[in-house]
Amino acid sequence: MAGLRSRFSVDTMIVSEFKRVRGQYEITTDPDRIDLDAVHAYLTRSYWAEGISKDLLTKAIAGSLCFSLFDGGRQVGFARVVTDRATFAYLCDVYVLEEYSGRGLGKWLIEELQSHPDLQGIRRFVLVTRDAHGLYARFGFQPLQNPGGYMEIVRPDIYKLAPER
């Protein structure tokens, strides 16, 4: 592994600043702008991350490309992409607050996310959803072509059972 370390440097990492504005709304990937309390408040009541600790969420955010949606200074939406920024991306933790639904903000968030320079040329971009297939189909997502090739370990109650970390 020493050889790998000597050939890899921070200079080879791709990190692009990203900001889009539409009227009073803004989407940014600036990690310093994430309102961790707001994101945690939403995700801890979501069906996919119910009970997630703030410490675990902080760790997840640190290893991801995150998109924050703001109305003025208030965080009203979020999306997280787990990616190597070269070949693979997993879209998760997507939400827009309920009181903002019907304004096209979820569509705008996904549209801008897909236009991010660090997510171009990705070979496999995946997500898992229980109820938003119609939204994601508009952006090219479709059921797995070869579901028999996928394997997983699923621990749906892990956030509720795990000690704070």
Sequence and secondary structure as in RCSB ss.txt:
>XXXX:A:sequence
MAGLRSRFSVDTMIVSEFKRVRGQYEITTDPDRIDLDAVHAYLTRSYWAEGISKDLLTKAIAGSLCFSLFDGGRQ
VGFARVVTDRATFAYLCDVYVLEEYSGRGLGKWLIEELQSHPDLQGIRRFVLVTRDAHGLYARFGFQPLQNPGGY
MEIVRPDIYKLAPER
>XXXX:A:secstr
 HHHHHH  GGGS     EEEETTEEEE  GGG  HHHHHHHHTTSTTTTT  HHHHHHHHHTSEEEEEEETTEE
EEEEEEEE SSSEEEEEEEEE GGGTTSSHHHHHHHHHHH GGGTT SEEEE  SS HHHHHTTT  S S GGG 
     TTHHHHS   
